[in-house]
């Protein structure tokens, strides 16, 4: 059986430097999916490029980058991956696809908690998708890149990577504000000689679209939830999967962090976390309903909570399948341990 494993490059969620910065403080969310000698990257949170290298991977093995959604804690190291990763590529390799959500198409509604409506950022292009985001990131570094390209004769990242927007199937009734998570079947967004990658829309308002991904090979499968509240689409995506990686948040932490305050930002933060994320108990329920063989919890919020605290929450919730809470740079196999019909 060939190598089928994920490596948890970073397991923390949230756009924060989690403090204290000690052994419990995890890097930003990013997962390497390794199939033989090829590796695929799901999300590029804080430190993803450094962790990719620390895991022993090299850029010439990278088969693709997949972004579940365009929140900064999932994308902030995409810039570094391109700027530093270009030195591990010659330009003779096939262009590496960067695949993620397209333009939202409309601004999210203003929170009902707002007393004065905020002004949007970059009104000329307020909701860029993956392709535009990557283009803008490269343009922001034109001074650096033109030194590398013109003087050192390096290939440009625009020649090494190809950023693509996922096209949502028609006829679903999808709308970024009114219906961001319509019931749907998974659909294929990428396929090569190693894996097929399927996606579904998941529930992470107000951002839209937001996706979960499933990697399927001849010898195993892994589904990655991205950020989501418990939703039926994620259950469909993870049906019979060998390994499910699902986000988990401590709502006790949410209550202790924001619950004692009476300002509009704190109240809006509580609203967001409650409607957009999943508790340990709910993640276990998704795994049970999907018939997943194993469950790994990641995108942990808060990112500095000791692993033992998460394991206690798992014990309290109860589970009829194996549940693990991996640390950063931990390996979890998704090689099939049972016969499945495809």
Secondary structure, 3 states (H helix, E strand, C coil): CCCEEEEEEECECCCCCCCCCCCCCCCECEEEEEECCEEEEECCCCCHHHHHHHCCCCHHHEEEEECCCCCHHHHCCHHHHHHHHHHHCCCCCCCEEEEECCCCCCCCCCCCCCCCCCCCCCHHHCCCCHHHHHHHHHHHCHHHHHHHHHHCCCCCHHHHEEEEECCCCCCCCCECCCECCCCCCCEEEEECCCCEEEEEECECCCCCCCEEEEEEECCEEEEECCCCECCHHHHHHCCCCCEEEEEEECHHHHHHHHCCCCCHHHHHHHHHHHHHCCCHHHHHHHHHHHCCCEEEEEEEECCCCCHHHHHHHHHHHCCCCEEECCCCCCEEECECCCCCCC
